[in-house]
Every structure is written in C-alpha cells, then in structure tokens.
Amino acid sequence: MEQEVFAFLNRHQLIPKHTTVLVGVSGGPDSIALLHFLKNLQFNWDLTIIAVTVDHQLRNAASAEDCRFVEEICQSWGIPCVARKVNVRQYQKEKGVSEEVAARELRYSVYKEIMREKNAHILALGHHADDQIETMVMRLARIATSNALKGIPVRRKFAGGEIIRPLLGVTKNNILDYLGKYRLHYRTDKTNEDDTYTRNYYRMNVVPLLKKKNPNLQETIQTLSETLSQDEQYMQAETKERLEKVVEFRENKQEICFAADAFLELPQALQRRGFHLILNYLYGTLPKDLSYIHEVNFFDLLRRRNGSSSLDFPSRLRITNEYGQIHLQFGHQVSAKPAHSSLLTVPGEVLLSDGTRIESTMVKEAPAENEATFVFPLDSVSLPLHIRARKAGDRMSVRGLNGSKKLKDIFIDAKIPKNLRDNWPIIADDKGVILWVVGLKKSETVQNGKGMNIKLKLHRDDN
C-alpha cells in the first residue's frame, strides 16, 4: 500500500513539507492505517500530526470506547489527540435531517473548529477507493447533473486550508493487508453491517456485482472522478467568465438581473452551470428542498415571451420575467392581487395576497383529500403548473360530472360574491387545463396507483 499512497501523494502534491496535518480518526481500519502511514512520514517531511476523534454518542458505550481507543493509540505513538463529543440526536430534531447527515455535519463542524484552533493547513481523511465507488454509484442512481457525479474529491478547500484524501488510490483490501503487515489493531462498527443505511446497502448489494464485471473497477472509477473534476473546473471557469458579460450581479447579493435572450444564447452546458452559479451566489448555502424540477421551471420561465410571469423558489426568492427581462430577488413583496401569473414549482409554494399560500409536493402514496388539498398523478398533467385568475369562457371537467362546466356557474353555485371571483386562485397545467378552483372544485383525474403524485395544499393562518 505504501508505494501506491506515496505515488498518489506526489501525483496530486497533497502534503507540502513543514506543515501541520490534522487526521480524522474514528478508530476504524481506514483511519488507523492513514494515521500510521502519516506517522511514518512525519520525521522525513517535518510534519506536525494531530489526530481528531469525534464521539457521535450513537452507540452508547461503544462510541466512547472508540474515542478512548484512539486516544490510547495516539498516546502510544506520541501523537497529540483532540477528542470531542457531539449530540447527533438533538441536532437531528433541530434540523430535521437524517442520522447520517446530522453526524456528518457535526463532525465537519468539529474539524473546522480544530483546524482554526491549531492553525492547521490540512485535514486528512481516510476515504479509500471503495468509498469512491460507492459514492459514484449512489449519485448515479439519484443525481441528474454531471457536476454532482464527479465523486469524492481528492482535495477541496476547507476552513482556510484543505481537506485531502490520500487513500483514494487504494482499496479496502489494500488497507487491511497494510494493517496486517504492521499488526495494527482497530475498532469495528457493527452499524456498518446494517444495510438499512443507504451507503451500506450499496456497498453490500450493488458494488460486488459491478466488481464481478470489472475487477479493476476502483481504478476506472477514480480515473472517471478525476477526469470529471478536471472537466468541471474548466467548465465552471468558462461559465463564470461568460456569465459576467451577461448577468448583472448586485453587491448586496440580494438580487440579479439579466436579459433572457442573452442568457439563452450561451451554450446549453454553460446555461445549466450558470443557473447553479446564480443560485450559489444568491443563497450562499443552497436550501435542501431545491431540486432539478426548479431548474426545469427556471428555463421554462426564461423562454416565455408574452407579458410577465414569475415563480417562487425556497427562502422567498422570486424570479420574474417582465417581457424578457429576468429579475431574481429575495424578500419579494406580496402584490395587491393573488399571484395569478405565477408558476407553481413542484415542489414549491406561492404566497397569495390574503396571506394564504399554496404548497406543492411530490408524494408516492395518494393521501386522503379535503377541501384544502388536491392530489393527482404526476403523469396526468403537463408541467409547470400555473396560478392565475379566471378568464372569459373558462371551463373545467369537474369530478362526478360528465362533461365540463363553466367557471362562472361554479362560482354562482358556490354563492361566491362577484367582487371575489376575479381574484380567486385557479390552478392550471401548462396546456391550460384547469385542475383546481382552489377550495371549490377539483378536476376529474385518474388515480392509477403507479408512479408519483402531486399534492397541492392550501395553507391558511388557522391550519
């Protein structure tokens, strides 16, 4: 393993001599092997090595024992060790995230804190080639952009320095052979055998099948990851340069303006990256409920040529198209009328002038409906959805009724005052098919029990 790791370090120039290196150590085989390797490198390269271990308090006494094990190893090797505890369960409740996400975010917050305390330039982590395979395969199954597919980076900026991963060029078996060669002890985490965790499922059930077809899969995947990363760096730089000629970035980072035609003249690959650069610029940290559907709706909005229309993104970011001029701004003011010309993203929400809001989500099962909710199959409509006011001659197909009915008659039957009818929110699909006169009538849709459903919900102050 030593030769492969040395070659990897030199090829990527990961560790300069005379520097301070933090090492994330869990007590497992990967991190113990990495710590031992760097310890052996310490004298010749004049490195200051500091171990950091984090007790996630998820496995009762076992978690604390892992930390004590790391501290004892470090003491015997003459390496300083910093140990910290984090409360994953509490963080989960506060943030509404999974156990895996909560543990990772808290662990990295500890790393950031210690890097600054110790004035360290590098944080070394023990991810290896098999971790890279798992990550790439997992992302291939659920990610729609090439940028996200590039996998675990060999290095990335972090806390004023860098995170590096020296073991990405070697496999788990290489690491176990190294541990056996030097008779190194390590801890095992029983949760790694629980395939209810997403990564464990891929490691135990998917990756072995791929390795049967390609015994050198780790080399293929790492080469692919590095190639995609290099390509993406170039594309990002090109996008930024071209975007600055088209888009007006305001210093307050609260709004952006540009002409739709100028943006759409960019190559499509740069348009997609430009969209994400704009969101990163405005948000800083992207909301977790952003999805590829928001991207689809964004480009649909850019291509509209008639009048004005808008759509709402998470965290009260509104995007408007006023006769080809695009404006993105936070904290938009609610207009005097409902957002009748607005696009309703899925997922997403639109705020109406009376303080109510309409929320859209994707659901697998079709839940029970009531007056304030409407559920229908995704494949039964043409996206994006629109919230608008009524138009002369509007008709809709009503549940339980053969044929269609005039919206005028629906309002009369419901005894809606005339002064409210013109501002009543109506939801239609992109082909103009009226789906819901909100709170009054729903269109006839077929629940086929297959695929995803769209759920619309009207939120009032009292619910």
C-alpha positions as a printed Julia matrix, in Angstrom:
463×3 Matrix{Float64}:
   0.0    0.0     0.0
   2.84   2.4     0.84
   4.06   2.73   -2.74
   0.58   3.41   -4.11
  -0.12   6.08   -1.48
   3.29   7.74   -1.99
   2.63   7.86   -5.74
  -0.84   9.3    -5.15
   0.5   11.98   -2.77
   3.21  13.01   -5.21
   0.96  13.0    -8.27
  -1.53  15.3    -6.6
   1.03  17.17   -4.45
  -1.25  16.76   -1.44
   1.08  17.38    1.51
   3.81  20.04    1.44
   6.68  19.52    3.84
   6.92  21.5     7.11
   3.15  21.7     7.63
   0.52  20.83   10.27
  -1.82  17.99    9.34
  -4.99  17.09   11.22
  -6.12  13.49   10.77
  -9.75  12.5    11.28
  -9.57   9.22   13.22
 -12.61   7.12   14.12
 -10.67   4.06   15.29
 -11.74   2.05   12.25
  -9.3    0.35    9.86
  -9.15   3.17    7.28
  -8.33   6.0     9.66
  -5.89   3.92   11.73
  -3.99   2.94    8.57
  -3.89   6.6     7.44
  -2.67   7.81   10.84
   0.05   5.17   10.94
   1.19   5.96    7.39
   1.45   9.69    8.14
   3.25   8.97   11.44
   5.92   7.14    9.46
   6.14  10.1     7.09
   6.29  12.66    9.9
  10.04  12.81   10.53
  11.28  12.9     6.92
   8.72  15.51    5.84
   8.87  17.57    9.07
   5.11  17.26    9.64
   3.13  18.13   12.77
   0.48  15.41   13.09
  -2.63  15.96   15.27
  -5.42  13.38   15.5
  -9.07  14.43   15.89
 -11.69  11.93   17.05
 -15.43  12.61   17.43
 -17.84  10.74   19.68
 -21.27  10.86   17.97
 -22.92   9.25   21.02
 -24.98   6.97   18.79
 -23.85   3.56   20.01
 -23.93   4.1    23.76
 -20.74   2.82   25.42
 -19.23   1.66   22.11
 -18.85   5.24   20.84
 -16.99   6.33   23.97
 -14.81   3.22   23.79
 -13.86   4.11   20.21
 -12.66   7.52   21.37
 -10.67   6.04   24.26
  -9.1    3.55   21.85
  -7.97   6.36   19.52
  -6.58   8.38   22.45
  -4.61   5.37   23.69
  -3.21   4.64   20.21
  -2.16   8.27   19.83
  -0.51   8.29   23.24
   1.5    5.16   22.4
   2.57   6.67   19.06
   3.39  10.08   20.52
   0.72  11.89   18.52
  -1.42  14.67   20.09
  -5.14  13.82   20.04
  -8.19  16.07   20.36
 -11.46  14.31   21.32
 -14.89  15.93   21.12
 -18.49  14.83   21.73
 -21.47  15.83   19.58
 -25.2   15.26   20.12
 -26.45  13.82   16.83
 -29.97  13.03   18.09
 -30.61  16.58   19.25
 -29.21  18.01   16.01
 -31.49  15.69   14.03
 -34.56  17.05   15.8
 -33.48  20.67   15.4
 -32.57  20.42   11.71
 -34.96  17.72   10.53
 -32.21  15.71    8.78
 -31.23  12.05    8.7
 -28.87  10.49   11.23
 -26.15  10.17    8.56
 -26.42  13.83    7.54
 -26.54  15.05   11.15
 -23.44  13.05   12.11
 -21.5   14.28    9.09
 -22.4   17.95    9.57
 -21.49  17.89   13.25
 -18.25  16.01   12.6
 -17.15  18.51    9.98
 -18.03  21.42   12.25
 -15.63  19.93   14.83
 -12.93  19.54   12.16
 -13.35  23.18   11.16
 -13.11  24.35   14.76
  -9.94  22.34   15.48
  -8.26  23.4    12.23
  -8.63  27.01   13.27
  -7.58  26.34   16.86
  -4.42  24.52   15.8
  -3.69  26.76   12.79
  -3.61  23.61   10.67
  -3.44  23.8     6.88
  -4.55  20.27    6.03
  -7.22  17.85    7.21
  -6.51  14.26    6.05
  -9.42  11.8     5.9
  -9.37   8.07    5.3
 -11.76   7.68    2.35
 -10.49   4.98    0.0
 -11.17   3.64   -3.5
 -14.15   1.53   -2.42
 -15.74   4.59   -0.79
 -15.31   6.35   -4.13
 -17.07   3.55   -5.99
 -19.98   3.58   -3.53
 -20.33   7.35   -3.78
 -20.28   7.42   -7.57
 -22.82   4.6    -7.88
 -25.11   6.17   -5.26
 -25.02   9.51   -7.06
 -25.58   7.9   -10.45
 -28.82   6.47   -9.08
 -30.23   9.79   -7.86
 -28.3   12.79   -9.27
 -29.13  14.48  -12.59
 -26.06  16.72  -13.03
 -22.53  15.82  -14.11
 -21.13  18.22  -11.5
 -22.52  16.12   -8.65
 -21.39  12.88  -10.32
 -17.69  13.71  -10.03
 -17.47  11.84   -6.72
 -15.29  12.35   -3.65
 -12.67  14.99   -4.44
  -9.0   14.22   -3.84
  -8.72  17.69   -2.31
 -11.03  20.61   -1.59
 -10.88  23.91    0.24
 -11.93  23.82    3.88
 -11.63  26.18    6.87
  -8.9   28.29    5.29
  -6.95  25.18    4.27
  -7.72  21.91    2.51
  -9.25  18.51    3.02
  -7.16  15.78    1.4
  -7.82  12.07    0.92
  -4.51  10.22    0.45
  -6.08   6.72    0.36
  -8.4    7.23   -2.63
  -5.93   5.31   -4.78
  -6.06   2.11   -2.69
  -8.79  -0.4    -1.9
 -10.17  -1.67    1.38
  -8.28  -4.93    0.88
  -5.03  -2.97    0.42
  -5.71  -1.23    3.73
  -6.47  -4.49    5.55
  -3.23  -6.0     4.19
  -1.31  -2.94    5.46
  -2.87  -3.29    8.92
  -1.94  -6.98    8.99
   1.64  -6.27    7.89
   2.19  -3.89   10.81
  -0.05  -5.82   13.25
  -2.21  -2.77   13.88
  -5.38  -3.03   15.94
  -8.59  -1.19   15.03
 -12.23  -0.94   16.03
 -15.21  -2.23   14.03
 -18.6   -0.55   13.86
 -21.48  -3.04   13.8
 -23.74  -0.48   12.13
 -21.57  -0.89    9.01
 -23.32  -4.24    8.5
 -26.82  -2.72    8.62
 -27.98  -2.28    5.02
 -30.88  -0.06    6.04
 -28.26   2.7     5.79
 -28.03   3.82    2.17
 -24.26   3.57    1.79
 -24.16   0.14    3.44
 -26.84  -1.1     1.05
 -24.8   -0.1    -2.0
 -21.57  -1.48   -0.51
 -23.12  -4.84    0.37
 -25.54  -5.39   -2.51
 -24.61  -3.32   -5.57
 -20.83  -2.77   -5.7
 -19.93  -6.51   -5.52
 -21.96  -7.13   -8.69
 -20.09  -4.38  -10.53
 -16.71  -5.69   -9.36
 -17.56  -9.1   -10.82
 -17.82  -7.45  -14.24
 -14.75  -5.23  -13.77
 -12.1   -6.39  -11.25
 -10.28  -3.06  -11.75
 -13.39  -1.03  -11.02
 -11.64   1.13   -8.41
  -9.11   2.39  -10.98
 -11.83   3.03  -13.56
 -13.99   4.96  -11.1
 -11.12   7.04   -9.68
  -9.95   7.98  -13.17
 -13.51   8.91  -14.1
 -13.88  11.0   -10.94
 -10.64  12.91  -11.57
 -11.47  13.44  -15.25
 -14.94  14.76  -14.45
 -13.47  17.02  -11.78
 -10.93  18.5   -14.21
 -13.58  18.97  -16.89
 -15.91  20.61  -14.41
 -13.24  23.04  -13.19
 -12.72  24.21  -16.76
 -16.46  24.47  -17.45
 -17.06  26.4   -14.23
 -14.31  28.91  -15.08
 -15.67  29.32  -18.61
 -19.22  29.75  -17.29
 -18.16  32.41  -14.78
 -16.29  34.39  -17.43
 -19.17  34.28  -19.92
 -21.83  34.87  -17.27
 -20.24  38.1   -16.04
 -20.79  39.56  -19.52
 -24.49  38.71  -19.43
 -25.65  38.95  -15.82
 -25.66  41.99  -13.56
 -24.57  40.85  -10.09
 -25.56  43.31   -7.36
 -23.16  43.84   -4.46
 -25.8   43.16   -1.81
 -26.22  39.57   -3.09
 -29.98  40.01   -2.79
 -30.85  40.4    -6.46
 -29.69  39.66  -10.01
 -30.89  40.98  -13.36
 -30.27  39.87  -16.94
 -31.87  39.64  -20.38
 -33.35  36.22  -21.11
 -32.22  36.25  -24.75
 -28.59  36.97  -23.84
 -28.58  34.16  -21.27
 -30.18  31.7   -23.69
 -27.54  32.48  -26.33
 -24.94  30.77  -24.12
 -24.22  27.1   -24.92
 -26.67  24.87  -23.05
 -23.9   23.35  -20.92
 -23.0   26.85  -19.71
 -26.64  27.8   -19.21
 -27.13  24.95  -16.73
 -23.96  25.81  -14.85
 -24.86  29.5   -14.98
 -28.18  28.72  -13.31
 -26.37  26.96  -10.44
 -23.73  29.7   -10.13
 -26.51  32.27   -9.81
 -28.23  30.25   -7.07
 -24.95  29.71   -5.21
 -24.27  33.45   -5.41
 -27.69  34.39   -4.04
 -28.21  31.66   -1.46
 -24.68  31.03   -0.22
 -25.89  27.71    1.22
 -28.47  26.1    -1.06
 -31.82  25.14    0.51
 -32.27  21.39    0.82
 -35.64  21.48   -0.98
 -34.18  22.71   -4.27
 -34.46  20.04   -6.97
 -33.92  19.54  -10.69
 -37.58  20.49  -11.2
 -36.73  24.04  -10.12
 -34.14  24.11  -12.91
 -36.74  22.94  -15.45
 -39.19  25.6   -14.3
 -36.47  28.28  -14.41
 -35.72  27.63  -18.07
 -39.42  27.4   -18.91
 -39.8   30.89  -17.42
 -36.84  32.25  -19.43
 -38.4   31.11  -22.71
 -41.72  32.88  -22.13
 -42.2   35.9   -24.36
 -45.68  37.23  -23.6
 -46.34  39.69  -20.78
 -44.96  38.95  -17.35
 -44.83  35.85  -15.2
 -43.0   34.7   -12.12
 -42.16  31.73   -9.96
 -41.17  31.35   -6.32
 -38.13  29.44   -5.11
 -37.4   28.44   -1.48
 -36.49  31.09    1.11
 -38.71  33.7    -0.58
 -36.62  34.05   -3.73
 -38.87  35.27   -6.54
 -37.89  35.07  -10.21
 -39.84  37.26  -12.63
 -39.83  37.57  -16.4
 -41.03  41.02  -17.47
 -41.1   40.96  -21.26
 -37.76  39.16  -21.48
 -36.03  40.88  -18.54
 -35.27  38.43  -15.75
 -35.09  39.6   -12.16
 -34.24  37.44   -9.13
 -34.83  38.98   -5.72
 -35.27  37.92   -2.11
 -37.98  39.12    0.21
 -40.46  39.96   -2.53
 -43.49  41.96   -1.55
 -46.88  40.37   -1.97
 -48.86  42.09   -4.7
 -52.32  43.51   -4.22
 -53.69  40.5    -6.08
 -53.02  36.79   -5.84
 -50.04  35.51   -7.81
 -52.29  34.81  -10.8
 -49.49  34.83  -13.37
 -47.1   32.82  -11.22
 -45.59  29.45  -11.93
 -46.06  26.91   -9.16
 -42.94  24.75   -8.97
 -43.14  21.17   -7.76
 -42.01  21.14   -5.0
 -42.58  24.79   -4.12
 -45.1   27.3    -2.89
 -46.72  30.58   -3.84
 -47.85  33.24   -1.39
 -51.21  34.87   -2.1
 -52.22  38.43   -1.29
 -54.57  37.42    1.54
 -51.73  35.75    3.44
 -52.64  32.2     2.42
 -50.2   30.11    0.43
 -50.4   27.15   -1.91
 -47.77  24.46   -1.42
 -46.91  21.71   -3.89
 -45.07  18.49   -3.01
 -44.36  15.1    -4.58
 -45.82  12.07   -2.8
 -45.68   8.36   -3.64
 -48.92   7.38   -1.97
 -52.11   9.35   -2.62
 -53.26  10.61    0.83
 -56.84  11.42    1.73
 -58.06  14.76    0.4
 -60.1   17.5     1.96
 -61.28  20.95    0.91
 -57.76  22.36    1.27
 -55.84  19.57   -0.52
 -55.83  18.12   -4.02
 -53.83  15.06   -5.12
 -53.39  13.86   -8.71
 -50.92  11.71  -10.71
 -47.8   13.45  -11.98
 -48.22  11.86  -15.41
 -51.77  13.2   -15.79
 -50.69  16.85  -16.21
 -48.26  18.97  -18.21
 -45.77  20.86  -16.03
 -45.17  23.55  -14.95
 -48.34  24.42  -13.08
 -49.76  27.96  -13.16
 -51.73  30.0   -10.66
 -53.9   32.56  -12.44
 -57.15  34.44  -12.39
 -60.21  33.3   -14.31
 -60.62  34.14  -17.97
 -63.74  34.66  -20.05
 -65.15  31.32  -21.19
 -63.12  29.21  -18.72
 -64.47  25.67  -18.33
 -63.28  22.65  -16.42
 -64.01  18.95  -16.12
 -65.47  18.51  -12.64
 -65.31  15.37  -10.54
 -68.51  13.37  -10.64
 -69.85  15.3   -13.61
 -69.96  14.12  -17.2
 -68.55  16.81  -19.48
 -67.33  20.25  -18.42
 -68.74  23.19  -16.51
 -68.26  26.95  -16.8
 -66.26  28.54  -14.0
 -68.91  31.26  -13.9
 -71.52  28.64  -12.95
 -69.19  27.09  -10.36
 -68.86  30.47   -8.62
 -72.64  31.04   -8.81
 -73.41  27.59   -7.38
 -70.96  28.2    -4.53
 -72.5   31.65   -3.93
 -69.14  33.4    -4.26
 -69.62  37.21   -4.29
 -68.88  38.86   -7.64
 -66.16  41.07   -6.14
 -64.14  37.97   -5.14
 -64.41  35.98   -8.37
 -61.8   37.86  -10.42
 -59.15  37.34   -7.73
 -59.98  33.72   -6.96
 -56.87  31.49   -7.44
 -57.16  28.93  -10.21
 -54.53  26.27  -10.87
 -53.99  25.05  -14.43
 -51.32  22.96  -16.09
 -49.02  24.18  -18.88
 -51.58  23.25  -21.56
 -54.2   25.42  -19.91
 -56.22  22.54  -18.44
 -57.88  23.81  -15.25
 -57.14  21.44  -12.38
 -58.44  23.19   -9.29
 -60.61  26.18   -8.48
 -58.91  26.37   -5.11
 -61.19  25.4    -2.26
 -64.2   24.91   -4.57
 -63.9   22.33   -7.35
 -61.34  19.76   -8.49
 -60.93  18.32  -11.95
 -61.53  14.7   -12.8
 -58.2   12.83  -12.57
 -57.47   9.12  -12.63
 -55.59   7.63   -9.67
 -53.71   4.75  -11.29
 -51.75   3.79   -8.17
 -48.48   3.88  -10.11
 -45.7    6.43  -10.11
 -45.58   9.71   -8.21
 -48.41  12.08   -7.33
 -48.54  15.84   -6.92
 -50.13  17.09   -3.72
 -51.41  20.67   -3.57
 -52.32  22.16   -0.2
 -53.89  25.47    0.67
 -52.43  26.82    3.94
 -54.45  29.33    5.94
 -53.46  31.08    9.15
 -55.61  28.66   11.13
 -54.08  25.46    9.7
